[in-house]
Structures are given as structure tokens and as C-alpha cells.
Amino acid sequence: MREYTHIVGAVLLFLAVAYLTNLHNLFTGIFFAAWISVFPDLVDKLTGKHRGIGHSIFWLVPFTLIGFWNLTIATALVIGIISHIVLDIITTYGCPLLYPLSKTYFVSFGKKRRIKTGTNQEKAILVFMLLLLSTVLLFSTNIVTLLGGSPGENFVFASTADTLNNSQNNDAVKNNFNLNFDLNEGVCKNITVKKVNENETTILIKDIETEG
């Protein structure tokens, strides 16, 4: 596969995983996923062997260990390598997953169904992934917010756009709130308001015993 196909595939897969796992610092993750998606080809150019050590699955070991330092970066690196290997496995020549222990090329599908790099088949895959990526960005409220924060904050449907715009002033009034309710059974009530966290407030109403 061409470099641009690998980049689109890695970014798309990273965003999907980030959304499902609630990862933070998406801009950093997107950068590393895109960069590492071309890493195997760069390594092979330096070593002079096409689809050699750069396409080995053993790169997942050091990249996974980076997770002890930064989970987002490690996830992006692992996803970038996996997406590159998967896309190369469906090509004509496949990918040497166990290199240098084994120089066997792993392939998928029958020989006639494999994708040849640079052909219309690869372009069709690229267009399909771009459509998926565009859909993710289109249905998010604000594409700018995709560059920071957590997916739970960024991937919000357009119907809540006004709410997000108003949330910029929340810091100034986050401890102020209004309570509107009716006490139809009487006025002798003991009302307790407990702030559990930023998103949850508990209201406890008890009867007050009166004499006479």
C-alpha cells in the first residue's frame, strides 16, 4: 500500500479505538498514529530490504511498553503498526510478520483477490476509508475540539452544539444551580442538597415532625 493509504487507515483506526476507550490527547495520538504508519517502509528503506525488519510484528513489544509512560502514545504506535501490517497482508506479496525469525510472507485471500499496490483496488480502499473518516468528523459537533480533550467531550452530535458553546462559562458558575420543585404534601420538609461531583447532585427531602 502507498504511504497515504497507510496514514488514513491508521488515523481512522486510532479514532475508532480512542472513542471506544475514552483516550485523552487525541491530537498527540493522531500525530503518532499517522507517523508510525509509514515507519515500517522507512526502516526497510534504510536497511535496503523491502518488507523486511520494518514489517515485523515484534515492533509491538517496545511500542506496548511505552504505555507505562504514556498510554495514548503507546496506543497510537501499536495501532499504526497493526494497521500497516493488516493493509500489507491483503496485498499481492503479503507481509513477513515474524521477520527475522522467519522470512515467510503472510498473505490473506486467494491470489486473484489480493490488492496490488497503486492500482484502482487500492484507490477504492482509500476512498472507502476516507468516507468513514469524513463521517466521523462530520457527525462530531466541532472538528476543532477533535484536537484536544477526551473523546467523550469531542464526539458529540450536532444537536448538542448549543450546550457545548454555553459550557465555556461553566467555570464561573459551576457551583451555582437552581432548584425548582413543589411540595404538595405540606411545607414541613427537611431538604438536604449534596454535591456528589461535577455532574451529579443528590437532593434528599424528609418530613419534619411537628408538635400539636
MIDRENFI-112132 format. One record per residue: residue in three letters; x, y, z of N, C-alpha, C in turn. Coordinates in nm, 2 decimals. Each point is the difference from the previous one (the first is absolute). Layout:
// MIDRENFI-112132
(atom 'Ala'; (X; Y; Z); (X; Y; Z); (X; Y; Z));
...
This chain:
// MIDRENFI-112132
(atom 'Met'; (0.08; -0.12; 0.00); (-0.08; 0.12; 0.00); (0.09; 0.13; 0.00));
(atom 'Arg'; (-0.06; 0.10; -0.06); (0.07; 0.13; 0.00); (0.00; 0.06; 0.14));
(atom 'Glu'; (0.09; 0.10; 0.02); (0.01; 0.07; 0.13); (-0.13; 0.06; 0.04));
(atom 'Tyr'; (-0.07; 0.07; -0.09); (-0.12; 0.07; 0.03); (-0.11; -0.09; 0.04));
(atom 'Thr'; (0.00; -0.12; -0.05); (-0.10; -0.10; 0.04); (0.02; -0.05; 0.14));
(atom 'His'; (0.13; -0.02; 0.03); (0.03; -0.04; 0.14); (-0.03; 0.11; 0.10));
(atom 'Ile'; (0.03; 0.12; -0.04); (-0.03; 0.11; 0.10); (-0.15; 0.01; 0.03));
(atom 'Val'; (-0.08; 0.00; -0.11); (-0.15; 0.01; 0.02); (-0.05; -0.12; 0.08));
(atom 'Gly'; (0.05; -0.12; -0.03); (-0.04; -0.12; 0.08); (0.03; 0.01; 0.14));
(atom 'Ala'; (0.12; 0.05; 0.03); (0.05; 0.01; 0.14); (-0.08; 0.10; 0.08));
(atom 'Val'; (-0.03; 0.12; -0.06); (-0.07; 0.10; 0.07); (-0.14; -0.04; 0.02));
(atom 'Leu'; (-0.07; -0.06; -0.10); (-0.13; -0.05; 0.02); (-0.01; -0.10; 0.11));
(atom 'Leu'; (0.09; -0.10; 0.00); (-0.01; -0.10; 0.11); (0.03; 0.05; 0.13));
(atom 'Phe'; (0.09; 0.10; 0.01); (0.03; 0.06; 0.13); (-0.12; 0.08; 0.06));
(atom 'Leu'; (-0.06; 0.07; -0.09); (-0.12; 0.08; 0.05); (-0.11; -0.09; 0.05));
(atom 'Ala'; (-0.02; -0.12; -0.07); (-0.10; -0.09; 0.04); (0.03; -0.06; 0.14));
(atom 'Val'; (0.13; -0.04; 0.02); (0.04; -0.06; 0.12); (0.00; 0.11; 0.11));
(atom 'Ala'; (0.04; 0.12; -0.03); (0.00; 0.11; 0.10); (-0.14; 0.03; 0.05));
(atom 'Tyr'; (-0.10; 0.00; -0.09); (-0.14; 0.03; 0.03); (-0.05; -0.11; 0.09));
(atom 'Leu'; (0.03; -0.13; -0.03); (-0.05; -0.11; 0.08); (0.06; -0.01; 0.14));
(atom 'Thr'; (0.13; 0.04; 0.01); (0.07; -0.01; 0.13); (0.02; 0.13; 0.07));
(atom 'Asn'; (-0.06; 0.11; -0.05); (0.01; 0.13; 0.07); (0.14; 0.05; 0.02));
(atom 'Leu'; (0.08; -0.01; -0.10); (0.14; 0.05; 0.01); (0.00; 0.15; 0.00));
(atom 'His'; (0.11; 0.06; 0.06); (0.02; 0.14; 0.00); (0.11; 0.04; -0.10));
(atom 'Asn'; (0.01; 0.13; -0.02); (0.11; 0.06; -0.08); (0.00; -0.06; -0.14));
(atom 'Leu'; (-0.12; 0.01; -0.07); (-0.02; -0.05; -0.13); (0.10; 0.05; -0.10));
(atom 'Phe'; (0.03; 0.13; 0.01); (0.10; 0.06; -0.10); (0.13; -0.07; 0.00));
(atom 'Thr'; (0.05; -0.03; 0.12); (0.13; -0.07; 0.01); (-0.02; -0.14; -0.05));
(atom 'Gly'; (-0.11; -0.07; 0.03); (-0.02; -0.13; -0.05); (-0.01; -0.01; -0.16));
(atom 'Ile'; (-0.07; 0.10; -0.05); (-0.02; 0.00; -0.15); (0.14; 0.02; -0.07));
(atom 'Phe'; (0.08; 0.09; 0.06); (0.14; 0.02; -0.05); (0.08; -0.12; 0.00));
(atom 'Phe'; (0.01; -0.07; 0.11); (0.08; -0.12; 0.01); (-0.06; -0.12; -0.08));
(atom 'Ala'; (-0.13; -0.01; -0.01); (-0.05; -0.11; -0.08); (0.03; 0.03; -0.15));
(atom 'Ala'; (-0.01; 0.12; -0.04); (0.03; 0.03; -0.14); (0.15; -0.02; -0.03));
(atom 'Trp'; (0.08; 0.05; 0.09); (0.14; -0.02; -0.03); (0.05; -0.14; 0.00));
(atom 'Ile'; (-0.04; -0.08; 0.10); (0.04; -0.14; 0.01); (-0.05; -0.08; -0.11));
(atom 'Ser'; (-0.11; 0.04; -0.06); (-0.06; -0.08; -0.11); (0.10; -0.01; -0.12));
(atom 'Val'; (0.09; 0.09; -0.01); (0.10; 0.00; -0.11); (0.13; -0.05; 0.05));
(atom 'Phe'; (0.01; -0.02; 0.13); (0.13; -0.04; 0.06); (0.06; -0.13; -0.06));
(atom 'Pro'; (-0.08; -0.11; -0.02); (0.05; -0.12; -0.06); (0.07; 0.02; -0.13));
(atom 'Asp'; (-0.06; 0.08; -0.09); (0.06; 0.03; -0.13); (0.13; 0.08; 0.01));
(atom 'Leu'; (0.00; 0.09; 0.10); (0.13; 0.08; 0.02); (0.11; -0.09; 0.05));
(atom 'Val'; (-0.03; -0.09; 0.09); (0.10; -0.09; 0.05); (0.06; -0.09; -0.11));
(atom 'Asp'; (-0.09; -0.05; -0.08); (0.04; -0.09; -0.11); (0.08; 0.07; -0.11));
(atom 'Lys'; (-0.03; 0.13; -0.02); (0.08; 0.08; -0.09); (0.15; 0.02; 0.06));
(atom 'Leu'; (0.01; 0.01; 0.13); (0.13; 0.02; 0.06); (0.08; -0.13; -0.01));
(atom 'Thr'; (-0.07; -0.12; 0.02); (0.07; -0.13; 0.00); (0.02; -0.05; -0.14));
(atom 'Gly'; (-0.07; 0.06; -0.10); (0.01; -0.04; -0.13); (-0.08; -0.13; -0.04));
(atom 'Lys'; (-0.09; -0.05; 0.08); (-0.08; -0.11; -0.03); (-0.15; 0.03; 0.01));
(atom 'His'; (-0.07; -0.01; -0.11); (-0.14; 0.03; 0.00); (-0.08; -0.10; 0.08));
(atom 'Arg'; (-0.08; 0.05; 0.09); (-0.08; -0.08; 0.09); (0.09; -0.10; 0.08));
(atom 'Gly'; (0.09; 0.05; 0.07); (0.09; -0.08; 0.08); (-0.03; 0.03; 0.15));
(atom 'Ile'; (0.10; 0.04; 0.07); (-0.01; 0.01; 0.15); (-0.10; 0.11; 0.04));
(atom 'Gly'; (-0.02; 0.10; -0.09); (-0.09; 0.10; 0.04); (-0.15; -0.05; 0.00));
(atom 'His'; (-0.03; -0.11; -0.06); (-0.13; -0.05; 0.00); (-0.02; -0.12; 0.10));
(atom 'Ser'; (0.09; -0.01; 0.09); (0.00; -0.11; 0.10); (-0.10; 0.04; 0.11));
(atom 'Ile'; (-0.08; -0.10; 0.04); (-0.10; 0.02; 0.11); (0.07; 0.02; 0.13));
(atom 'Phe'; (0.13; -0.03; 0.01); (0.07; 0.01; 0.13); (0.02; 0.15; 0.04));
(atom 'Trp'; (-0.03; 0.09; -0.09); (0.01; 0.14; 0.04); (-0.11; 0.04; 0.10));
(atom 'Leu'; (-0.10; -0.09; 0.01); (-0.11; 0.03; 0.09); (0.05; -0.01; 0.15));
(atom 'Val'; (0.11; -0.08; 0.02); (0.05; -0.01; 0.14); (0.05; 0.13; 0.06));
(atom 'Pro'; (0.09; 0.07; -0.07); (0.05; 0.12; 0.06); (-0.11; 0.11; 0.00));
(atom 'Phe'; (-0.08; 0.00; -0.10); (-0.11; 0.10; -0.01); (-0.10; -0.01; 0.11));
(atom 'Thr'; (-0.03; -0.13; 0.03); (-0.09; -0.02; 0.11); (0.05; 0.04; 0.14));
(atom 'Leu'; (0.13; -0.02; 0.02); (0.07; 0.04; 0.12); (-0.01; 0.15; 0.03));
(atom 'Ile'; (-0.01; 0.08; -0.11); (-0.01; 0.14; 0.01); (-0.13; 0.04; 0.08));
(atom 'Gly'; (-0.09; -0.09; 0.00); (-0.13; 0.02; 0.08); (0.02; 0.03; 0.14));
(atom 'Phe'; (0.11; -0.05; 0.06); (0.03; 0.03; 0.14); (0.03; 0.15; 0.02));
(atom 'Trp'; (0.05; 0.06; -0.11); (0.03; 0.14; 0.01); (-0.11; 0.09; -0.05));
(atom 'Asn'; (-0.06; -0.04; -0.12); (-0.11; 0.08; -0.05); (-0.09; -0.09; -0.08));
(atom 'Leu'; (-0.12; -0.02; 0.05); (-0.10; -0.10; -0.06); (-0.04; 0.04; -0.14));
(atom 'Thr'; (-0.03; 0.13; -0.02); (-0.05; 0.05; -0.13); (0.11; -0.02; -0.11));
(atom 'Ile'; (0.12; 0.03; 0.03); (0.11; -0.02; -0.10); (0.02; -0.14; -0.03));
(atom 'Ala'; (0.00; -0.09; 0.10); (0.02; -0.14; -0.02); (-0.11; -0.06; -0.08));
(atom 'Thr'; (-0.13; 0.04; 0.03); (-0.11; -0.04; -0.08); (0.01; 0.04; -0.14));
(atom 'Ala'; (0.04; 0.12; -0.03); (0.02; 0.05; -0.13); (0.11; -0.08; -0.08));
(atom 'Leu'; (0.11; -0.02; 0.07); (0.11; -0.08; -0.07); (-0.04; -0.14; -0.03));
(atom 'Val'; (-0.07; -0.07; 0.09); (-0.04; -0.13; -0.02); (-0.11; -0.01; -0.11));
(atom 'Ile'; (-0.09; 0.09; 0.00); (-0.10; 0.01; -0.11); (0.06; 0.03; -0.13));
(atom 'Gly'; (0.09; 0.09; -0.01); (0.07; 0.04; -0.12); (0.07; -0.12; -0.07));
(atom 'Ile'; (0.07; -0.08; 0.09); (0.07; -0.12; -0.05); (-0.10; -0.11; -0.05));
(atom 'Ile'; (-0.10; -0.02; 0.08); (-0.10; -0.10; -0.03); (-0.07; 0.03; -0.13));
(atom 'Ser'; (-0.04; 0.12; -0.01); (-0.08; 0.04; -0.12); (0.09; -0.01; -0.13));
(atom 'His'; (0.13; 0.03; 0.02); (0.09; -0.01; -0.12); (0.02; -0.15; -0.04));
(atom 'Ile'; (0.02; -0.08; 0.10); (0.02; -0.15; -0.02); (-0.13; -0.06; -0.07));
(atom 'Val'; (-0.12; 0.04; 0.06); (-0.12; -0.06; -0.05); (-0.02; 0.04; -0.15));
(atom 'Leu'; (0.02; 0.13; -0.03); (-0.01; 0.05; -0.14); (0.10; -0.07; -0.09));
(atom 'Asp'; (0.12; -0.03; 0.05); (0.10; -0.07; -0.09); (-0.03; -0.14; -0.02));
(atom 'Ile'; (-0.07; -0.06; 0.10); (-0.03; -0.15; -0.01); (-0.10; -0.02; -0.11));
(atom 'Ile'; (-0.09; 0.09; -0.03); (-0.09; -0.02; -0.10); (0.05; 0.04; -0.14));
(atom 'Thr'; (0.13; 0.03; -0.01); (0.06; 0.03; -0.13); (0.05; -0.12; -0.06));
(atom 'Thr'; (0.06; 0.01; -0.12); (0.04; -0.11; -0.08); (0.11; -0.09; 0.07));
(atom 'Tyr'; (0.10; 0.07; 0.06); (0.11; -0.07; 0.05); (-0.01; -0.03; 0.15));
(atom 'Gly'; (-0.09; 0.07; 0.07); (-0.02; -0.03; 0.14); (0.10; 0.07; 0.09));
(atom 'Cys'; (0.02; -0.05; 0.12); (0.08; 0.06; 0.10); (0.08; -0.10; 0.08));
(atom 'Pro'; (0.13; 0.02; 0.02); (0.08; -0.10; 0.08); (-0.02; 0.03; 0.15));
(atom 'Leu'; (-0.10; -0.05; 0.06); (-0.04; 0.04; 0.14); (0.11; -0.04; 0.10));
(atom 'Leu'; (0.07; -0.11; -0.02); (0.09; -0.06; 0.10); (0.15; 0.03; -0.04));
(atom 'Tyr'; (0.02; 0.09; -0.09); (0.14; 0.04; -0.04); (0.07; 0.06; 0.13));
(atom 'Pro'; (0.12; -0.04; 0.03); (0.10; -0.08; -0.08); (0.00; -0.15; 0.04));
(atom 'Leu'; (-0.09; -0.04; 0.09); (0.00; -0.14; 0.04); (-0.05; -0.09; -0.12));
(atom 'Ser'; (-0.09; 0.06; -0.08); (-0.05; -0.07; -0.12); (-0.02; 0.10; -0.11));
(atom 'Lys'; (0.04; -0.04; -0.12); (-0.02; 0.09; -0.11); (-0.12; -0.04; -0.09));
(atom 'Thr'; (-0.09; -0.08; 0.06); (-0.12; -0.03; -0.07); (-0.10; 0.12; 0.00));
(atom 'Tyr'; (-0.05; 0.02; -0.12); (-0.10; 0.11; -0.02); (-0.14; -0.05; 0.03));
(atom 'Phe'; (-0.07; 0.07; 0.09); (-0.13; -0.04; 0.03); (-0.10; 0.08; -0.09));
(atom 'Val'; (-0.09; -0.07; -0.06); (-0.10; 0.06; -0.09); (-0.14; -0.03; 0.04));
(atom 'Ser'; (-0.10; 0.07; -0.06); (-0.14; -0.04; 0.02); (-0.07; 0.00; -0.13));
(atom 'Phe'; (-0.11; -0.07; -0.01); (-0.08; -0.01; -0.12); (0.07; -0.09; -0.10));
(atom 'Gly'; (-0.06; -0.03; -0.11); (0.06; -0.07; -0.10); (0.09; 0.09; -0.09));
(atom 'Lys'; (0.08; -0.05; -0.08); (0.10; 0.08; -0.07); (-0.07; 0.10; -0.09));
(atom 'Lys'; (-0.11; -0.04; -0.06); (-0.07; 0.09; -0.09); (-0.08; 0.11; 0.07));
(atom 'Arg'; (-0.02; -0.02; 0.13); (-0.08; 0.10; 0.07); (0.09; 0.10; 0.08));
(atom 'Arg'; (0.13; -0.02; 0.00); (0.09; 0.09; 0.07); (0.01; 0.13; -0.07));
(atom 'Ile'; (0.03; 0.10; 0.08); (0.01; 0.14; -0.05); (0.14; 0.03; -0.05));
(atom 'Lys'; (0.01; 0.05; -0.12); (0.13; 0.04; -0.05); (0.02; 0.15; 0.02));
(atom 'Thr'; (0.12; 0.03; 0.06); (0.03; 0.14; 0.04); (-0.01; 0.10; -0.12));
(atom 'Gly'; (-0.07; 0.11; 0.03); (0.00; 0.10; -0.11); (-0.11; -0.01; -0.10));
(atom 'Thr'; (-0.08; -0.11; 0.01); (-0.11; -0.02; -0.10); (-0.13; 0.06; 0.05));
(atom 'Asn'; (-0.10; -0.02; -0.09); (-0.13; 0.06; 0.04); (-0.06; -0.07; 0.12));
(atom 'Gln'; (0.04; -0.13; 0.02); (-0.05; -0.07; 0.12); (0.05; 0.07; 0.13));
(atom 'Glu'; (0.12; 0.05; 0.00); (0.05; 0.07; 0.12); (-0.07; 0.13; 0.01));
(atom 'Lys'; (-0.02; 0.07; -0.11); (-0.07; 0.13; 0.00); (-0.14; -0.02; 0.05));
(atom 'Ala'; (-0.07; -0.11; -0.03); (-0.13; -0.02; 0.05); (0.00; -0.02; 0.15));
(atom 'Ile'; (0.10; -0.07; 0.05); (0.01; -0.01; 0.15); (0.03; 0.13; 0.06));
(atom 'Leu'; (0.08; 0.08; -0.06); (0.03; 0.13; 0.05); (-0.12; 0.09; 0.01));
(atom 'Val'; (-0.08; 0.00; -0.11); (-0.12; 0.08; 0.00); (-0.10; -0.05; 0.10));
(atom 'Phe'; (-0.01; -0.13; 0.02); (-0.09; -0.05; 0.10); (0.04; 0.05; 0.14));
(atom 'Met'; (0.13; -0.01; 0.03); (0.05; 0.04; 0.14); (-0.02; 0.15; 0.01));
(atom 'Leu'; (0.02; 0.08; -0.10); (-0.02; 0.14; 0.01); (-0.15; 0.04; 0.02));
(atom 'Leu'; (-0.09; -0.08; -0.05); (-0.14; 0.02; 0.02); (-0.04; -0.03; 0.15));
(atom 'Leu'; (0.06; -0.10; 0.05); (-0.02; -0.03; 0.14); (0.06; 0.10; 0.09));
(atom 'Leu'; (0.12; 0.05; -0.03); (0.06; 0.10; 0.08); (-0.08; 0.13; -0.01));
(atom 'Ser'; (-0.04; 0.04; -0.12); (-0.08; 0.12; -0.01); (-0.13; -0.01; 0.07));
(atom 'Thr'; (-0.06; -0.11; 0.01); (-0.13; -0.02; 0.07); (0.02; 0.02; 0.15));
(atom 'Val'; (0.11; -0.05; 0.06); (0.03; 0.02; 0.14); (0.02; 0.15; 0.03));
(atom 'Leu'; (0.07; 0.07; -0.09); (0.03; 0.14; 0.02); (-0.13; 0.08; -0.02));
(atom 'Leu'; (-0.08; -0.04; -0.10); (-0.12; 0.08; -0.03); (-0.10; 0.00; 0.11));
(atom 'Phe'; (-0.02; -0.12; 0.06); (-0.10; -0.01; 0.11); (0.05; 0.04; 0.13));
(atom 'Ser'; (0.13; 0.04; 0.01); (0.04; 0.06; 0.13); (-0.04; 0.14; 0.00));
(atom 'Thr'; (-0.02; 0.06; 0.12); (-0.06; 0.13; 0.01); (0.09; 0.11; -0.05));
(atom 'Asn'; (0.13; -0.01; 0.04); (0.10; 0.10; -0.04); (0.13; -0.06; -0.04));
(atom 'Ile'; (0.04; 0.01; -0.12); (0.12; -0.07; -0.04); (0.12; 0.05; 0.07));
(atom 'Val'; (0.00; 0.13; 0.04); (0.12; 0.05; 0.08); (0.02; -0.07; 0.13));
(atom 'Thr'; (-0.11; -0.04; 0.06); (0.01; -0.06; 0.13); (0.06; -0.14; -0.01));
(atom 'Leu'; (0.01; -0.05; -0.12); (0.06; -0.13; -0.02); (0.15; 0.00; 0.03));
(atom 'Leu'; (0.06; 0.12; 0.00); (0.14; 0.01; 0.02); (0.04; 0.00; 0.15));
(atom 'Gly'; (-0.09; -0.01; 0.09); (0.03; 0.00; 0.14); (-0.11; -0.06; 0.09));
(atom 'Gly'; (0.03; -0.04; 0.12); (-0.10; -0.05; 0.09); (-0.02; -0.15; -0.02));
(atom 'Ser'; (-0.11; -0.04; 0.05); (-0.04; -0.14; 0.00); (-0.11; -0.03; -0.10));
(atom 'Pro'; (-0.01; -0.12; -0.06); (-0.10; -0.03; -0.10); (-0.14; 0.03; 0.05));
(atom 'Gly'; (-0.02; -0.03; 0.13); (-0.13; 0.03; 0.06); (-0.04; 0.14; -0.01));
(atom 'Glu'; (0.09; 0.09; -0.01); (-0.03; 0.14; -0.01); (-0.01; 0.04; -0.15));
(atom 'Asn'; (0.08; -0.07; -0.08); (0.01; 0.05; -0.14); (-0.10; -0.06; -0.09));
(atom 'Phe'; (-0.03; -0.13; 0.01); (-0.09; -0.06; -0.09); (-0.14; 0.01; 0.05));
(atom 'Val'; (-0.06; 0.12; -0.02); (-0.13; 0.03; 0.04); (-0.08; 0.04; -0.12));
(atom 'Phe'; (-0.13; -0.05; -0.01); (-0.07; 0.03; -0.12); (-0.04; 0.15; -0.01));
(atom 'Ala'; (-0.03; 0.05; -0.12); (-0.03; 0.14; -0.02); (-0.11; 0.05; 0.08));
(atom 'Ser'; (-0.09; -0.08; 0.04); (-0.12; 0.05; 0.08); (0.04; 0.06; 0.13));
(atom 'Thr'; (0.12; -0.03; 0.05); (0.04; 0.05; 0.13); (0.10; 0.12; -0.02));
(atom 'Ala'; (0.01; 0.05; -0.12); (0.10; 0.11; -0.02); (-0.02; 0.12; 0.08));
(atom 'Asp'; (-0.13; 0.04; 0.02); (-0.02; 0.12; 0.08); (0.04; -0.03; 0.15));
(atom 'Thr'; (-0.02; -0.12; 0.04); (0.04; -0.03; 0.14); (0.15; 0.01; 0.02));
(atom 'Leu'; (0.07; -0.04; -0.10); (0.15; 0.00; 0.01); (0.05; 0.15; -0.01));
(atom 'Asn'; (-0.07; 0.08; -0.08); (0.04; 0.14; -0.01); (-0.02; 0.07; 0.13));
(atom 'Asn'; (-0.11; -0.03; 0.07); (-0.03; 0.06; 0.13); (0.09; -0.05; 0.11));
(atom 'Ser'; (0.06; -0.11; -0.02); (0.07; -0.06; 0.11); (0.13; 0.07; 0.03));
(atom 'Gln'; (0.04; 0.10; -0.09); (0.12; 0.07; 0.02); (0.00; 0.09; 0.13));
(atom 'Asn'; (-0.13; 0.03; 0.04); (-0.01; 0.09; 0.12); (-0.03; -0.08; 0.12));
(atom 'Asn'; (0.01; -0.13; -0.01); (-0.03; -0.09; 0.12); (0.09; 0.02; 0.11));
(atom 'Asp'; (0.13; 0.03; -0.02); (0.10; 0.01; 0.10); (-0.04; 0.11; 0.10));
(atom 'Ala'; (-0.07; 0.11; -0.05); (-0.03; 0.11; 0.09); (-0.12; -0.03; 0.09));
(atom 'Val'; (-0.09; -0.09; -0.05); (-0.12; -0.02; 0.07); (-0.02; -0.15; 0.04));
(atom 'Lys'; (0.10; -0.08; 0.00); (-0.01; -0.14; 0.01); (-0.06; -0.04; 0.14));
(atom 'Asn'; (0.01; 0.09; 0.10); (-0.05; -0.04; 0.13); (-0.14; 0.06; 0.03));
(atom 'Asn'; (-0.05; 0.07; -0.10); (-0.13; 0.06; 0.01); (-0.11; -0.08; -0.08));
(atom 'Phe'; (-0.11; -0.02; 0.06); (-0.11; -0.08; -0.07); (-0.13; 0.04; 0.06));
(atom 'Asn'; (-0.11; -0.02; -0.08); (-0.13; 0.03; 0.04); (-0.08; -0.12; 0.03));
(atom 'Leu'; (-0.08; 0.00; 0.11); (-0.09; -0.11; 0.04); (-0.14; 0.04; -0.02));
(atom 'Asn'; (-0.07; -0.06; -0.09); (-0.14; 0.03; -0.02); (-0.09; -0.12; 0.02));
(atom 'Phe'; (-0.08; -0.01; 0.10); (-0.09; -0.11; 0.03); (-0.11; 0.05; 0.09));
(atom 'Asp'; (-0.11; -0.08; 0.00); (-0.11; 0.03; 0.09); (-0.02; -0.10; 0.11));
(atom 'Leu'; (-0.03; 0.05; 0.12); (-0.03; -0.09; 0.11); (-0.15; -0.01; 0.03));
(atom 'Asn'; (-0.06; -0.09; -0.07); (-0.15; 0.00; 0.00); (-0.06; -0.06; 0.13));
(atom 'Glu'; (0.08; -0.08; 0.07); (-0.05; -0.07; 0.12); (0.02; 0.08; 0.13));
(atom 'Gly'; (0.05; 0.12; -0.01); (0.02; 0.08; 0.12); (0.13; 0.07; 0.00));
(atom 'Val'; (0.02; 0.09; 0.09); (0.11; 0.09; 0.00); (0.11; -0.04; 0.10));
(atom 'Cys'; (-0.04; -0.10; 0.09); (0.10; -0.04; 0.10); (0.09; -0.10; -0.05));
(atom 'Lys'; (0.10; 0.04; -0.08); (0.10; -0.09; -0.06); (0.14; 0.04; 0.03));
(atom 'Asn'; (0.09; -0.10; 0.02); (0.14; 0.03; 0.02); (0.07; -0.04; -0.14));
(atom 'Ile'; (0.06; 0.10; -0.06); (0.06; -0.01; -0.13); (0.15; 0.00; 0.01));
(atom 'Thr'; (0.06; -0.10; -0.05); (0.15; -0.01; 0.01); (0.05; -0.01; -0.15));
(atom 'Val'; (0.09; 0.08; -0.03); (0.06; 0.00; -0.14); (0.15; -0.04; 0.02));
(atom 'Lys'; (0.04; -0.11; -0.07); (0.13; -0.05; 0.01); (0.07; 0.00; -0.14));
(atom 'Lys'; (0.11; 0.07; -0.02); (0.08; 0.00; -0.12); (0.09; -0.12; -0.01));
(atom 'Val'; (-0.04; -0.10; -0.08); (0.07; -0.12; -0.01); (0.13; 0.02; -0.08));
(atom 'Asn'; (-0.02; 0.06; -0.12); (0.12; 0.03; -0.09); (-0.05; 0.11; -0.09));
(atom 'Glu'; (0.08; 0.03; -0.10); (-0.03; 0.11; -0.10); (-0.13; -0.03; -0.08));
(atom 'Asn'; (-0.03; -0.13; -0.01); (-0.11; -0.03; -0.09); (-0.13; -0.06; 0.08));
(atom 'Glu'; (0.01; -0.01; 0.13); (-0.11; -0.06; 0.07); (-0.02; 0.07; 0.13));
(atom 'Thr'; (-0.13; 0.03; 0.03); (-0.04; 0.06; 0.12); (-0.11; -0.08; 0.06));
(atom 'Thr'; (0.01; -0.03; 0.13); (-0.11; -0.08; 0.07); (-0.08; 0.09; 0.08));
(atom 'Ile'; (-0.14; -0.01; -0.01); (-0.09; 0.08; 0.08); (-0.08; -0.10; 0.09));
(atom 'Leu'; (0.01; 0.02; 0.13); (-0.07; -0.09; 0.09); (-0.11; 0.09; 0.08));
(atom 'Ile'; (-0.12; -0.05; -0.01); (-0.11; 0.07; 0.07); (-0.07; -0.09; 0.10));
(atom 'Lys'; (0.00; 0.05; 0.13); (-0.06; -0.08; 0.11); (-0.11; 0.08; 0.07));
(atom 'Asp'; (-0.09; -0.07; 0.05); (-0.11; 0.07; 0.08); (0.06; 0.04; 0.14));
(atom 'Ile'; (-0.05; 0.12; 0.05); (0.04; 0.05; 0.13); (-0.12; -0.02; 0.09));
(atom 'Glu'; (0.02; -0.07; 0.11); (-0.11; -0.02; 0.09); (-0.03; 0.13; 0.08));
(atom 'Thr'; (-0.13; 0.03; 0.01); (-0.04; 0.12; 0.07); (-0.09; -0.03; 0.12));
(atom 'Glu'; (0.01; 0.08; 0.11); (-0.08; -0.03; 0.12); (-0.14; 0.06; -0.02));
(atom 'Gly'; (-0.10; -0.06; 0.07); (-0.14; 0.05; 0.00); (-0.06; -0.04; -0.13));
